[in-house]
């Protein structure tokens, strides 16, 4: 199978999303080395405590590389589309996937819009993923560095974006990227720490909810109950618990228990042993498939429900109500409403995905 990010004519133009971090910085260097004329854009999505060092870093790197650089203030749009969704999902008892939504509905769409305004065809980021062409269809393929592979977050992209994508980080490891930057004399770029978790609440979403959500919208304390309805203890409010959670429950029993269900109407959280969390099917909404023929009814489809979760074989069917029914060949634990499910083939090609009902 052919993976690529080049195959261009000399000096073709590309718009690159530059966060100021190691990956997008090295992506800029690699695109320049491949012969592209690079324009960098840094999105202002969310600034923790008003810190804007990332803007200075991106501008400084662009200046040193001799490329054009612009900033785009999308803070209001980000709050409306991503943060509001994030909050509403937790208040609905779901487990949101903000990075997936941001990539599929915001970041790449903005790159394409700005590129169009500048008369640029190609768009690029520092994602660890590759691109493959099968016939006339473009697919996202796994990165060489499987530990950093980010394909899981890109299942919602359609051909109008996929055809224009360049993914220069797909064939290098993170260690190679750092060495590449250091070898070019960019020691600060090479030594930057990786970001952790969601950009606007990297450590604890519960503190974020308490800060962002008016007290009257939060349910307050409620009951932990067992599968038979027995009371096991009290909790801080259902939005602060997710399906499959074991740690941080604040309850001490003589056995291991996990969150099996979140009941918003009664502010109850059901706890159960891990064996009770296994299911053999799930339904998906808001799905996207590169090729329905390669997924529906096939027996070689693989599904993942978390970024680093093990792959499971499944069969996928289209239901009369427009949802996808995913039948798992082996039961999977902690399937949570609101999470994403991504489909792959045996070679690791990303076939699509959807949101779990």
Beta strands, then each sheet from edge to edge (+ up, - down):
strand 1: 13-17
strand 2: 37-44
strand 3: 68-73
strand 4: 122-124
strand 5: 130-134
strand 6: 137-141
strand 7: 165-166
strand 8: 222-225
strand 9: 231-235
strand 10: 258-263
strand 11: 268-272
strand 12: 278-289
strand 13: 301-304
strand 14: 312-318
strand 15: 324-333
strand 16: 340-344
strand 17: 350-356
sheet 1: 3+ 2+ 1+ 4+ 7+
sheet 2: 5+ 6-
sheet 3: 9+ 8- 11- 10+
sheet 4: 12+ 15- 14+ 13- 16+ 17- 12+
end
